[in-house]
Amino acid sequence: MRPTAQGITDGSGLPRYRPQQTEQPAPCEAACASGSEIRSWIGHVAQRDRTGLDAPEAYAKAWRTLTDANPFPSVLGRICPHPCEFGCNRSENDGALAINALERFLGDWAIDQGLGLDMLDSEPKAETMGVIGAGPSGLSFAYQMARRGYAVTVYESRPMAGGMLRYGVPDYRLPPDVLTAEIDRIRELGVEIRTGTAIGADISFEEVRCAHDVLYLGIGAQMPRLLGIPGENGPGVFTGTEYLSHVNEGHPVDIGTRVIVVGGGNTAIDAARVARRAGAEVVIVYRRTRTEMPAIPAEVDEALDEGIGLELLTGPIEIIRTEGKVTGLVTQRMRLTEPGPDGRRRPEPEPGAIFEMATDTVIAAVSQQPDWSALDGIQVQDGWITTSDLGLVDGAMWAGGDVRGLDIAGSAITHGRRAAEQVHAKLRGLTAPDTDRSTPIGAERVNFEFKETTTPVHAPHLPVEVALQNPTVEPTATITEAEFLAEVDRCFSCGLCMGCQQCWMYCTSMSFTKVADPKPGSYYTLSLDACEECGKCIEVCPCGYLEVAPP
Ligand SMILES: Cc1cc2nc3c(=O)[nH]c(=O)nc-3n(C[C@H](O)[C@H](O)[C@H](O)COP(=O)(O)OP(=O)(O)OC[C@H]3O[C@@H](n4cnc5c(N)ncnc54)[C@H](O)[C@@H]3O)c2cc1C
């Protein structure tokens, strides 16, 4: 329930509610890893009738707003763990908006339409940008610099651009042609991507440093960590990223019929699901409980639905080989300690609880680290680069993405964008945009009664047996246009006017006047000359955009 607005008491003791229009941060945007203006892009579509746009015009405007921060909407619309939806105020009422599904629809629509990305400033700049690594972070930096008029060269060691999105995330979760389409648009802005060019091998690090005014390191974390147990070296044992990369590149991988995957992160779950699609019986072995698993929870649920086993509180201690061939994994039952000073419960061995699990293959997906062997002179701490909050390494070198710590694609994109904003501001003597995000508006300020109670759209999902028989086919479809429009209508535009007319209709003193050129957030001007301070407008505003003015 939304509480009645707090009034201010005048001399007569009667409460008075003098309204003011105040834009408040939206919780979806505050939670978004890629920094996308979600309320704004949804608003272009949801409010298209009020702003005089037809549907395609509204979609294009929404897509342009979205891609201002994130040039990969079709990609993130598929793989982002969508923290925005956990932030959505509607989640406390009848279910969060399916923002991820909306993003995917819009991204796919733009690919179908052949839309190109926007330049911000086409005036060519003298300074050149070098980027090492064509993952989402390096490409985000490249995109933001190219659209500001800089010449950008991206150096990528692999045969194709995309980083872990291409060589790690399985094709059934992210079809390669979707990734390629969104990368090609960045190329169309003039970004040169030199694939098959490893810095430190094909070109020296020093040479690249000297060739550019600014260097961005987006090399990710390519070096897998090993288990460090006997029997690990030899056939039948893969690291998670190695196995996924082989499969994504189309190489045949012999994994036999029984596979154990060690680890609890996204790489472990992806490796397990890909092995399952190859027909193997798969068990994931993890040292902690499900609560501590860093993998996206929905992915773990889907893995379980696909018949993948989960052996929790279990750690590997030795790989057994018979005549060189893997036949088993010796494991140790673990228990969690009481929380330490950092609040974490650590796994420790349960004395005597050792058992063997039969297997043909072990996939070790326990973590990755950046590989610094080819880049001389970079200062690292425990294998990770240290930077300022915005990614500055030194005067002309920036770094972002997984090279600063394992994270998700949305964060890698944000690192690239923020660094680009700083570099451009520094070079042109401008002020970089503020990166502070103040507290978003809460659910108590939203008038949920304004809209019908509805459940969020659920994209259809292939039956498990069909998904397993079609290892590269996406199990989840893009929502339809009708579903997209219905879902967009569920948005309350928390903290910003959506032009619903409630205030204007209920105001008896005619204090609200429609603006001539309405746009999301700007539909009415407010004059307090005749305002009776009854507070009705504040009470009926669904968005929490109207609040009681301070005395
Ligand atoms: C299996 C797996 C599944 C994942 N699933 C998800 C998911 O569902 N959702 C999500 O949001 N995130 C997911 N992630 C995380 C996400 O992929 C990463 O956070 C993101 O790709 C990091 O981007 P990046 O640009 O920093 O690095 P990367 O994507 O790793 O790209 C770095 C690039 O630098 C290149 N490079 C490295 N060294 C050199 C050199 N010396 N010279 C030239 N090029 C070099 C590499 O070849 C690579 O292409 C997953 C990661 C993995 C491994």
The ligand as an SDF file (V2000), in Angstrom:
LIG
                    3D

 53 58  0  0  0  0  0  0  0  0999 V2000
   31.8900  -19.5890  -19.8880 C   0  0  0  0  0  0  0  0  0  0  0  0
   31.5050  -18.1900  -19.5250 C   0  0  0  0  0  0  0  0  0  0  0  0
   30.1710  -17.8640  -19.4270 C   0  0  0  0  0  0  0  0  0  0  0  0
   29.7870  -16.5780  -19.1060 C   0  0  0  0  0  0  0  0  0  0  0  0
   28.4600  -16.2820  -19.0240 N   0  0  0  0  0  0  0  0  0  0  0  0
   28.0790  -15.0100  -18.8000 C   0  0  0  0  0  0  0  0  0  0  0  0
   26.7020  -14.6580  -18.7950 C   0  0  0  0  0  0  0  0  0  0  0  0
   25.8360  -15.4850  -18.9530 O   0  0  0  0  0  0  0  0  0  0  0  0
   26.3770  -13.3590  -18.6090 N   0  0  0  0  0  0  0  0  0  0  0  0
   27.3280  -12.3890  -18.4600 C   0  0  0  0  0  0  0  0  0  0  0  0
   26.9770  -11.2210  -18.3710 O   0  0  0  0  0  0  0  0  0  0  0  0
   28.6420  -12.7010  -18.4200 N   0  0  0  0  0  0  0  0  0  0  0  0
   29.0350  -13.9780  -18.5880 C   0  0  0  0  0  0  0  0  0  0  0  0
   30.3630  -14.3110  -18.5760 N   0  0  0  0  0  0  0  0  0  0  0  0
   31.3470  -13.2590  -18.2590 C   0  0  0  0  0  0  0  0  0  0  0  0
   31.6480  -12.3940  -19.4840 C   0  0  0  0  0  0  0  0  0  0  0  0
   31.8250  -13.1960  -20.6190 O   0  0  0  0  0  0  0  0  0  0  0  0
   32.8790  -11.5770  -19.1770 C   0  0  0  0  0  0  0  0  0  0  0  0
   32.6490  -10.8230  -18.0070 O   0  0  0  0  0  0  0  0  0  0  0  0
   33.2260  -10.6330  -20.3270 C   0  0  0  0  0  0  0  0  0  0  0  0
   33.3740  -11.3200  -21.5310 O   0  0  0  0  0  0  0  0  0  0  0  0
   34.5050   -9.8730  -19.9900 C   0  0  0  0  0  0  0  0  0  0  0  0
   34.7950   -9.0400  -21.0620 O   0  0  0  0  0  0  0  0  0  0  0  0
   36.2710   -8.5270  -21.3450 P   0  0  0  0  0  0  0  0  0  0  0  0
   36.1730   -7.7070  -22.5690 O   0  0  0  0  0  0  0  0  0  0  0  0
   36.8340   -7.9240  -20.1350 O   0  0  0  0  0  0  0  0  0  0  0  0
   37.1430   -9.8360  -21.5950 O   0  0  0  0  0  0  0  0  0  0  0  0
   37.0140  -11.0220  -22.6270 P   0  0  0  0  0  0  0  0  0  0  0  0
   35.6320  -11.2340  -23.0390 O   0  0  0  0  0  0  0  0  0  0  0  0
   37.7190  -12.1540  -22.0020 O   0  0  0  0  0  0  0  0  0  0  0  0
   37.8350  -10.5170  -23.8890 O   0  0  0  0  0  0  0  0  0  0  0  0
   39.2280  -10.2880  -23.8160 C   0  0  0  0  0  0  0  0  0  0  0  0
   39.8140  -10.4080  -25.2020 C   0  0  0  0  0  0  0  0  0  0  0  0
   41.1830  -10.0200  -25.1560 O   0  0  0  0  0  0  0  0  0  0  0  0
   41.9140  -10.8750  -26.0310 C   0  0  0  0  0  0  0  0  0  0  0  0
   43.3250  -10.8400  -25.6260 N   0  0  0  0  0  0  0  0  0  0  0  0
   43.8470  -11.2680  -24.4570 C   0  0  0  0  0  0  0  0  0  0  0  0
   45.1670  -11.0720  -24.4540 N   0  0  0  0  0  0  0  0  0  0  0  0
   45.4920  -10.5210  -25.6430 C   0  0  0  0  0  0  0  0  0  0  0  0
   46.7150  -10.1040  -26.2340 C   0  0  0  0  0  0  0  0  0  0  0  0
   47.8890  -10.2090  -25.6010 N   0  0  0  0  0  0  0  0  0  0  0  0
   46.6720   -9.5840  -27.4830 N   0  0  0  0  0  0  0  0  0  0  0  0
   45.4810   -9.4580  -28.1540 C   0  0  0  0  0  0  0  0  0  0  0  0
   44.3240   -9.8620  -27.6400 N   0  0  0  0  0  0  0  0  0  0  0  0
   44.3170  -10.3760  -26.3990 C   0  0  0  0  0  0  0  0  0  0  0  0
   41.2440  -12.2080  -25.8280 C   0  0  0  0  0  0  0  0  0  0  0  0
   41.5160  -13.0960  -26.8980 O   0  0  0  0  0  0  0  0  0  0  0  0
   39.7790  -11.8230  -25.7420 C   0  0  0  0  0  0  0  0  0  0  0  0
   39.1520  -11.8380  -27.0020 O   0  0  0  0  0  0  0  0  0  0  0  0
   30.7780  -15.5890  -18.8670 C   0  0  0  0  0  0  0  0  0  0  0  0
   32.1400  -15.9290  -18.9520 C   0  0  0  0  0  0  0  0  0  0  0  0
   32.5030  -17.2160  -19.2760 C   0  0  0  0  0  0  0  0  0  0  0  0
   33.9570  -17.5610  -19.3550 C   0  0  0  0  0  0  0  0  0  0  0  0
  1  2  1  0
  2  3  1  0
  2 52  2  0
  3  4  2  0
  4  5  1  0
  4 50  1  0
  5  6  2  0
  6  7  1  0
  6 13  1  0
  7  8  2  0
  7  9  1  0
  9 10  1  0
 10 11  2  0
 10 12  1  0
 12 13  2  0
 13 14  1  0
 14 15  1  0
 14 50  1  0
 15 16  1  0
 16 17  1  0
 16 18  1  0
 18 19  1  0
 18 20  1  0
 20 21  1  0
 20 22  1  0
 22 23  1  0
 23 24  1  0
 24 25  2  0
 24 26  1  0
 24 27  1  0
 27 28  1  0
 28 29  2  0
 28 30  1  0
 28 31  1  0
 31 32  1  0
 32 33  1  0
 33 34  1  0
 33 48  1  0
 34 35  1  0
 35 36  1  0
 35 46  1  0
 36 37  1  0
 36 45  1  0
 37 38  2  0
 38 39  1  0
 39 40  1  0
 39 45  2  0
 40 41  1  0
 40 42  2  0
 42 43  1  0
 43 44  2  0
 44 45  1  0
 46 47  1  0
 46 48  1  0
 48 49  1  0
 50 51  2  0
 51 52  1  0
 52 53  1  0
M  END
$$$$
